Amino acid sequence: MGVLDIVPAGVLTGDNVRKLFQYAKDNKAINVTSSSTANAVLEAARDVKSPIILQVSQGGSAYFAGKGLANDKQQASIAGAVAAAHHIRTVAKAYGVPVVLHSDHCAHKLLPWFDGMLEADEAYFKEHQEPLFSSHMLDLSEESKEDNIATCVKYFKRMASIGLWLEMEIGITGGEEDGVDNTGVDNASLYTQPEDIYDVHDALSKISPNFSIAAAFGNVHGVYKPGNVKLQPDLLGKHQGFASQKLGGKEEKPLYLVFHGGSGSTKRIDGHHWFRIDGHHWLRIIDPPGFVRVANKSLTLFS
């Protein structure tokens, strides 16, 4: 059974996003900053017959709209994200692959950008009975756990009503991206604990099953030397095991986990395969990767 027997080609929303993630947990997300980069990724996905996640960052969205626009109230980032979404929706079906249309990290100070995209989703839903985007990410990892979860719950109730997937982050991804600088954070903040992950799952699962959690295990954004990043991938298994036990053991891996940034690790560590490339170069993967999420200029895939 192929992926197109599970979900249709084009931009996916609602339960079709979860169906895709259940079918293929080795999804890749690629940041796009123009119609040309979006088309290039769609062409590559078509040629390798793979579903794809296309995402826009706050800075990339502003670039998509054009450097001539002011962005003091996130107006350029909102306009660019909406323009990117409409472009991708227009051409995605023609490429014949399933597409998850996503927005990347949104810190608390960038919530006006998130609000603008969500308003566009709601307007699109009124006309088409589905949101403009497939999913959005809230990255409130700099806030307290309680505030992080409470804000995600507030937004997720609104999102779930129109079939949007939510990605949230708990535990800080190191480095810097879109003006959010975590290069000096306490090292302990780079490692999310299983109890925190379960608290997120417990709160969000009461609203909808359509969410994922970006858990930190030492991964960072940006460029770094090998050995500077101390990854603890065993935490991911602990997250799944802890949640499975709390949920009665009915499902071995009940969580949808997301990996941001990169590592600088050697190719093999703790039984995992690692691939690190510079964002300016292509990588052809022969070994099937495990679940994956790609962001920023450094790319790491793992199984």
C-alpha positions as CSV (number, residue, x, y, z in Angstrom):
1,M,0.0,0.0,0.0
2,G,1.4,3.4,-1.0
3,V,1.1,6.7,0.7
4,L,-1.5,7.9,-1.9
5,D,-3.7,5.0,-0.8
6,I,-3.7,6.6,2.6
7,V,-3.9,10.4,1.9
8,P,-4.4,12.4,-1.3
9,A,-1.8,14.5,-3.1
10,G,-1.7,18.2,-2.3
11,V,-1.8,20.0,1.0
12,L,-3.2,17.9,3.9
13,T,-5.2,19.1,6.8
14,G,-7.1,17.6,9.8
15,D,-7.0,13.9,10.4
16,N,-5.1,13.4,7.1
17,V,-2.0,14.9,8.7
18,R,-2.2,12.4,11.5
19,K,-2.8,9.6,9.0
20,L,0.4,10.6,7.1
21,F,2.4,10.7,10.3
22,Q,1.1,7.3,11.3
23,Y,2.0,5.9,7.9
24,A,5.5,7.5,7.7
25,K,7.1,8.8,10.8
26,D,10.2,9.5,8.9
27,N,9.0,12.9,7.6
28,K,11.3,15.7,6.6
29,A,10.6,19.4,6.9
30,I,12.3,21.9,4.6
31,N,12.2,25.7,5.2
32,V,11.2,27.6,2.0
33,T,11.7,31.3,1.5
34,S,10.4,31.8,-2.1
35,S,8.2,30.2,-4.7
36,S,11.4,29.0,-6.4
37,T,12.6,27.1,-3.3
38,A,9.1,25.7,-2.7
39,N,8.9,24.5,-6.2
40,A,12.4,22.9,-6.0
41,V,11.5,20.9,-2.9
42,L,8.2,19.8,-4.4
43,E,10.0,18.6,-7.6
44,A,12.5,16.7,-5.5
45,A,9.7,15.1,-3.5
46,R,7.9,14.1,-6.6
47,D,11.0,12.6,-8.2
48,V,11.7,10.4,-5.1
49,K,8.0,9.7,-4.6
50,S,8.0,11.0,-1.0
51,P,5.6,13.1,1.1
52,I,7.1,16.3,2.3
53,I,6.7,19.0,5.0
54,L,7.1,22.5,3.7
55,Q,7.5,25.2,6.3
56,V,8.0,28.9,6.6
57,S,9.9,30.7,9.4
58,Q,9.1,34.1,10.7
59,G,12.1,35.6,8.9
60,G,11.6,33.5,5.8
61,S,8.0,34.6,5.6
62,A,9.1,38.3,5.6
63,Y,11.6,37.5,2.9
64,F,8.9,35.8,0.9
65,A,6.8,39.0,1.0
66,G,9.8,41.2,0.0
67,K,12.3,43.3,1.8
68,G,10.5,46.5,0.9
69,L,7.7,45.8,3.5
70,A,7.9,47.0,7.1
71,N,7.6,44.3,9.7
72,D,7.3,46.2,13.0
73,K,4.0,44.6,13.7
74,Q,4.8,41.3,11.9
75,Q,2.8,42.5,8.9
76,A,5.4,41.4,6.3
77,S,5.8,38.0,8.0
78,I,2.0,37.5,8.0
79,A,1.7,38.5,4.4
80,G,4.6,36.4,3.3
81,A,3.4,33.3,5.2
82,V,-0.1,33.6,3.7
83,A,1.3,34.2,0.2
84,A,3.6,31.1,0.5
85,A,0.7,29.0,1.7
86,H,-1.5,30.1,-1.3
87,H,1.3,29.4,-3.7
88,I,2.1,26.0,-2.3
89,R,-1.6,25.1,-2.3
90,T,-1.9,26.1,-5.9
91,V,0.9,24.0,-7.2
92,A,1.1,21.1,-4.7
93,K,-1.5,18.8,-6.3
94,A,0.2,19.2,-9.7
95,Y,3.3,17.6,-8.2
96,G,1.3,14.6,-7.1
97,V,2.7,14.3,-3.5
98,P,1.1,14.8,-0.1
99,V,2.3,18.0,1.5
100,V,2.1,19.2,5.1
101,L,2.2,23.0,5.1
102,H,3.7,24.2,8.4
103,S,5.0,27.3,10.1
104,D,8.2,27.0,12.2
105,H,9.2,28.3,15.6
106,C,7.0,31.1,17.1
107,A,8.3,32.5,20.3
108,H,6.1,34.5,22.6
109,K,7.4,37.8,21.2
110,L,6.3,36.6,17.7
111,L,2.7,35.7,18.6
112,P,1.3,38.5,16.4
113,W,2.7,36.6,13.5
114,F,1.0,33.4,14.7
115,D,-2.3,35.3,15.3
116,G,-2.2,36.6,11.7
117,M,-1.7,33.2,10.2
118,L,-4.4,31.7,12.4
119,E,-6.8,34.5,11.2
120,A,-6.0,33.5,7.6
121,D,-6.7,29.9,8.5
122,E,-10.1,30.7,9.9
123,A,-11.0,32.9,6.9
124,Y,-10.0,30.1,4.5
125,F,-11.9,27.6,6.6
126,K,-15.1,29.6,6.2
127,E,-14.8,29.3,2.5
128,H,-13.3,25.9,2.0
129,Q,-14.1,23.9,5.2
130,E,-10.4,23.4,5.9
131,P,-7.6,25.7,7.1
132,L,-5.1,27.4,4.9
133,F,-2.1,25.7,6.6
134,S,-1.8,22.1,7.8
135,S,-0.1,23.0,11.1
136,H,1.7,25.6,13.1
137,M,4.4,25.6,15.8
138,L,4.3,27.4,19.1
139,D,7.8,27.6,20.7
140,L,7.2,28.9,24.2
141,S,10.1,27.0,25.6
142,E,11.6,30.1,27.1
143,E,8.5,30.5,29.3
144,S,7.7,28.5,32.4
145,K,6.3,25.0,31.8
146,E,2.9,26.1,33.2
147,D,2.7,29.2,31.0
148,N,3.9,27.2,28.0
149,I,1.3,24.5,28.4
150,A,-1.5,27.0,29.2
151,T,-0.9,29.1,26.1
152,C,-0.7,26.0,23.9
153,V,-4.0,24.8,25.3
154,K,-5.6,28.2,24.6
155,Y,-4.4,28.2,21.0
156,F,-5.0,24.5,20.4
157,K,-8.7,24.7,21.3
158,R,-9.0,27.3,18.5
159,M,-6.9,25.4,16.1
160,A,-8.5,22.0,16.7
161,S,-11.9,23.4,15.8
162,I,-10.8,24.0,12.2
163,G,-8.5,20.9,11.8
164,L,-5.1,22.4,12.4
165,W,-2.2,20.3,13.8
166,L,-0.1,21.9,16.6
167,E,3.6,21.4,17.2
168,M,4.8,22.7,20.5
169,E,8.3,22.8,22.0
170,I,9.3,22.2,25.6
171,G,12.9,22.3,26.6
172,I,15.1,24.7,24.8
173,T,16.8,24.1,21.4
174,G,20.2,25.8,21.8
175,G,21.8,28.3,19.4
176,E,20.0,31.2,17.6
177,E,17.2,31.4,15.0
178,D,14.9,34.2,13.9
179,G,16.3,36.6,16.5
180,V,15.7,34.1,19.4
181,D,19.1,33.6,21.0
182,N,19.6,30.6,23.3
183,T,23.3,30.4,23.0
184,G,23.8,31.2,26.7
185,V,21.1,29.2,28.3
186,D,21.7,26.9,31.2
187,N,22.8,23.5,29.9
188,A,20.1,21.7,31.9
189,S,17.5,23.5,29.9
190,L,18.6,21.6,26.7
191,Y,17.3,18.3,28.0
192,T,13.5,17.8,28.4
193,Q,12.4,15.3,31.1
194,P,9.8,12.6,30.5
195,E,7.5,14.0,33.2
196,D,7.4,17.3,31.3
197,I,6.6,15.6,28.0
198,Y,3.8,13.6,29.6
199,D,2.3,16.8,31.2
200,V,2.1,18.3,27.7
201,H,0.5,15.1,26.3
202,D,-2.0,15.0,29.1
203,A,-3.1,18.6,28.6
204,L,-3.3,18.6,24.8
205,S,-4.7,15.1,24.2
206,K,-7.9,16.2,26.0
207,I,-8.5,18.6,23.1
208,S,-7.4,16.6,20.0
209,P,-4.9,13.9,19.1
210,N,-3.4,16.1,16.4
211,F,-0.3,17.5,18.0
212,S,3.4,16.8,18.3
213,I,6.1,17.7,20.8
214,A,9.5,19.1,20.1
215,A,11.6,17.7,22.9
216,A,15.1,18.9,23.6
217,F,17.9,16.4,24.1
218,G,20.9,18.6,23.5
219,N,20.2,19.6,19.9
220,V,21.0,23.1,18.7
221,H,20.4,25.5,15.9
222,G,23.4,27.0,14.0
223,V,26.9,26.1,13.2
224,Y,29.1,24.4,15.8
225,K,32.2,22.1,16.0
226,P,31.8,18.4,16.4
227,G,31.9,17.5,20.1
228,N,30.5,20.8,21.3
229,V,27.0,19.4,21.4
230,K,26.3,16.6,23.9
231,L,23.3,14.7,22.6
232,Q,21.3,12.3,24.8
233,P,19.1,10.5,22.3
234,D,18.2,7.8,24.9
235,L,15.9,10.5,26.4
236,L,13.6,10.0,23.4
237,G,13.0,6.4,24.2
238,K,12.4,7.3,27.8
239,H,9.8,9.8,26.8
240,Q,7.9,7.2,24.8
241,G,8.3,4.5,27.6
242,F,7.1,6.9,30.4
243,A,4.1,8.0,28.4
244,S,3.2,4.5,27.3
245,Q,3.3,3.3,31.0
246,K,1.2,6.2,32.1
247,L,-1.3,5.5,29.4
248,G,-1.6,1.8,30.3
249,G,0.8,0.3,27.8
250,K,-1.7,0.0,25.0
251,E,0.7,1.7,22.6
252,E,4.5,1.3,22.6
253,K,5.2,4.8,21.1
254,P,2.2,7.0,21.8
255,L,4.1,10.3,21.2
256,Y,4.7,12.2,18.0
257,L,8.2,13.6,18.7
258,V,10.0,16.3,16.7
259,F,13.8,16.9,16.3
260,H,15.1,20.4,15.6
261,G,18.5,21.7,14.7
262,G,21.5,19.5,14.5
263,S,24.4,17.9,16.4
264,G,27.9,17.8,14.9
265,S,28.1,14.1,16.0
266,T,30.0,11.3,14.4
267,K,28.0,9.1,12.0
268,R,27.1,6.5,14.6
269,I,26.4,7.0,18.2
270,D,24.5,4.9,20.7
271,G,23.1,2.7,17.9
272,H,21.8,5.7,15.9
273,H,22.8,6.7,12.4
274,W,23.6,10.4,12.0
275,F,24.0,12.4,8.9
276,R,25.2,16.0,9.0
277,I,25.3,18.3,6.0
278,D,25.5,22.0,5.3
279,G,22.3,23.5,4.1
280,H,23.8,24.6,0.8
281,H,24.4,21.0,-0.3
282,W,22.2,18.1,-1.3
283,L,22.1,14.8,0.5
284,R,20.9,11.6,-0.9
285,I,19.9,9.2,1.9
286,I,20.2,5.5,1.1
287,D,19.5,4.3,4.7
288,P,15.9,5.0,5.5
289,P,15.9,7.6,8.3
290,G,13.8,7.6,11.4
291,F,11.5,10.4,12.4
292,V,13.0,13.7,11.5
293,R,12.4,17.4,11.4
294,V,14.7,19.8,9.6
295,A,15.3,23.4,10.4
296,N,18.0,26.0,9.9
297,K,21.3,25.7,8.0
298,S,22.5,22.5,9.7
299,L,20.6,19.3,9.0
300,T,20.8,16.1,11.0
301,L,18.8,13.0,10.2
302,F,18.6,10.0,12.5
303,S,17.0,6.6,12.8
